[in-house]
Amino acid sequence: MRFLELKIPPVALFLVALVLVNRLAVLIPFTDVSLPYKYAVFAVCFVAAAVIGIAGVVQFRRAKTTVNPIQPYKATTVVDSGVFHYSRNPMYLGLLLLLFGFAYWHQNLISFAVVAGFVMYMNRFQIIPEEKALEHLFGEDYVDYKTRVRRWL
């Protein structure tokens, strides 16, 4: 399955997952659950996703390094300031928060399974290969960063 590593852009995967969350919630209503504060949770996730995701992009731009997730070997530096002090993958975290908020809004267990699948896919086929490339590029600097900062949050 290595052929999937760094092949599907995370935003494209997010969009597929978003459509799945929506369609499966409609097609499989017997897995609906009743959760509190449906709109509030969605709103908090939406705002947090925007702040965290945009902050990650801004930090990468300031460091003048690539934001292209398919080509991590083009990175020019280890960014460990700002939001990257708390998460090694704030842009992916933003996508996850938005997807989770949407699943919560749908209040459907199958939708949450899609969110879990998104995390598993991202870990295996995007983040781990990225980390290997960054370790190769930056050596001990990146290994040290990995020991200080968690992958997601």
C-alpha positions in Angstrom: 0.0 0.0 0.0 3.0 2.3 -0.2 1.7 3.5 -3.5 -0.8 5.7 -1.6 1.9 7.5 0.4 1.9 11.2 -0.3 -0.4 10.7 -3.3 -3.8 12.2 -2.3 -3.7 15.8 -1.3 -5.1 16.1 2.3 -7.6 18.8 1.2 -8.9 16.4 -1.5 -9.2 13.6 1.1 -10.9 16.0 3.4 -13.5 16.8 0.7 -14.2 13.1 0.0 -14.6 12.5 3.8 -16.9 15.5 4.0 -19.1 14.2 1.3 -19.1 10.7 2.9 -20.1 12.2 6.3 -23.0 13.9 4.7 -24.2 11.1 2.4 -23.8 8.3 4.9 -25.7 10.2 7.6 -28.6 10.6 5.1 -28.4 7.0 3.8 -28.0 5.3 7.2 -30.2 7.2 9.6 -30.6 4.2 12.0 -27.1 5.1 13.4 -28.3 8.6 14.5 -27.6 9.6 18.0 -28.7 12.6 20.1 -25.8 14.7 21.3 -26.0 18.0 23.1 -25.2 21.4 21.7 -25.1 20.4 18.1 -24.8 23.9 16.7 -22.4 25.2 19.4 -20.0 22.3 18.9 -20.0 22.8 15.1 -19.4 26.5 15.5 -16.5 26.0 17.9 -14.9 23.4 15.6 -15.4 25.7 12.6 -13.7 28.7 14.3 -10.9 26.6 15.8 -10.3 24.9 12.5 -10.0 28.2 10.7 -7.7 29.8 13.3 -5.4 26.8 13.7 -5.3 26.0 9.9 -4.6 29.5 8.8 -2.0 30.0 11.6 -0.2 27.0 10.2 -0.1 28.3 6.7 1.0 31.8 7.9 3.9 30.3 9.9 5.0 28.3 6.8 4.8 31.4 4.6 6.8 33.4 7.1 9.5 30.7 7.2 9.5 30.6 3.4 9.0 26.9 3.2 6.6 24.8 1.2 3.0 24.2 2.1 2.7 21.5 -0.5 1.9 18.3 1.4 2.7 16.1 -1.5 6.3 17.3 -1.7 7.7 17.5 1.9 11.2 17.0 0.6 11.0 20.6 -0.7 10.8 21.9 2.9 13.6 24.4 3.7 13.3 24.6 7.5 11.8 23.0 10.6 9.0 25.3 11.7 8.5 25.0 15.5 7.1 28.4 16.5 3.6 29.7 16.8 1.0 27.0 16.4 3.7 24.5 15.5 4.8 24.7 19.1 1.6 22.8 20.0 1.0 20.6 17.0 3.3 19.2 14.3 0.3 19.2 11.9 -1.9 22.2 12.6 -3.3 22.4 9.0 -4.3 18.7 9.2 -5.7 19.4 12.7 -7.8 22.2 11.2 -9.2 19.8 8.6 -9.9 17.2 11.3 -11.7 19.7 13.6 -13.9 20.8 10.7 -14.7 17.2 9.7 -15.4 16.3 13.4 -17.7 19.4 13.8 -19.6 18.4 10.6 -20.0 14.8 11.9 -21.2 16.1 15.3 -23.7 18.3 13.6 -25.0 15.3 11.6 -25.3 13.3 14.9 -24.6 10.0 13.2 -22.2 7.3 14.4 -21.3 6.3 10.8 -20.1 10.0 10.3 -17.8 9.6 13.3 -16.4 6.4 11.7 -15.5 8.5 8.6 -13.7 10.9 10.9 -11.7 8.0 12.5 -10.9 6.7 9.0 -9.6 10.2 8.0 -7.2 10.2 11.0 -6.0 6.6 10.2 -5.4 7.4 6.6 -3.7 10.7 7.3 -1.4 9.1 9.9 -0.4 6.1 7.6 -0.3 7.6 4.2 0.5 11.3 4.7 2.0 12.1 8.1 4.4 9.2 8.6 5.8 9.5 5.0 6.2 13.3 5.6 8.0 12.7 8.9 10.4 10.3 7.2 11.2 12.8 4.5 11.7 15.6 7.1 13.9 13.4 9.2 16.0 12.7 6.2 16.2 16.4 5.3 16.8 17.9 8.8 18.1 14.9 10.9 18.4 15.5 14.6 16.6 18.9 14.4 13.4 17.2 13.3 13.8 14.2 15.6 14.2 16.6 18.5 11.1 18.5 17.4 9.1 15.3 17.2 10.0 14.5 20.8 8.9 18.0 22.0 5.6 18.4 20.0 2.7 15.9 19.5 1.6 14.9 16.1 -2.0 16.2 16.3 -2.5 18.1 19.6 
